[in-house]
Amino acid sequence: MNLNYLKLKRALINSLPIREKKRRKSIPPFFIIGSGRNGSTLLATILNNHPAIFIPPEQYALPHIIFNWHYKFYPSWEKKLNHNINYFFDHAYHWKTTRIEAFTFLYQHLEKNASLIFFLEALHKLEGVKNDKDFFLWGDKTPYNTFYVPLILKLYPDAKFIFLNRDPRDFIASSLKMNATLDLSFLIYRWEKSLDMYEYLQTRQTKILSIQYESFVQNPEQMIQETLLFLINKKQENILENYASNTAILSVENSSNHQNIQNRINTDSIGKYKTLLSKKDIMLIEQKLKKHHRYFFN
């Protein structure tokens, strides 16, 4: 048995009660939601500077696993566990935890018929150990999950949400710069749909913090401290110090789409749509989203 596995086992046994009936109430995670290209990676990178908070790389499995776990028929617990571990790692492309490590630990220590909450908590603890993070609160920053908020709420009714909004013109300009083949109408729909999810959460009286991307990059210290008060009710000094070193936790250290994280936080991206988009496209966006004009930055 290798030392890496022993380290994982020791850390998890110390941090997670194995039998659910003996557990204290689990702390629900938080979710950073929005359209994407809205500063979510920057926010997650900074929050990972806090010793008690952990946000892993994006994964595209959560809503489907929630559905499978509760609504799909499995002939046995083993088949249920096998299918969902495999599904998770088929859609968690940048996690450091290996499929074998997850299978080994969960089969040895997950109680039969354990809840999905415990299954997900164990996976995040495994990934935390891989990143030397001994945390008590985990979060998720996958934009894809924004569009499954009602399903996530069924599993985590007490979860907190951070809605990151960016001027739709800059969001679309940034998205097209990343991938010029994207359809303008689709991006308009995506931004509007993320706003629908935010307004849905408001009607549910969910714990939600709204952050405007432009305000975030203009006053990062203030916005981060407000976010920490929202999440853990306590500020943290020097939270911005050397935060870019955390890009490896999110597996974006070599990503061309996130190069700006390595730079000092600045406002250079505000209003960049004016040079990246045609006047025709700007007019179309403004016309299609006219009823949401209060969410535009200027």
Secondary structure, 3 states (H helix, E strand, C coil): CCHHHHHHHHHHHHHCCCCHHHCCCCCCCEEEEECCCCCHHHHHHHHCCCCCEECCCCCCCHHHHHHHHHHCCCCCHHHHHHHHHHHHHHCCCCCCCCHHHHHHHHHHHCCCCCCHHHHHHHHHHHHHHHCCCCCCEEEECCHHHHHHHHHHHHHCCCCEEEEEECCHHHHHHHHHHHCCCCCHHHHHHHHHHHHHHHHHHHHCCCEEEEEEHHHHHHCHHHHHHHHHHHHHCCCCCCCCCCHHHHHHCCCCCCCHHHHHHHCCCCCCCCCCHHHHCCHHHHHHHHHHCHHHHHHCCC
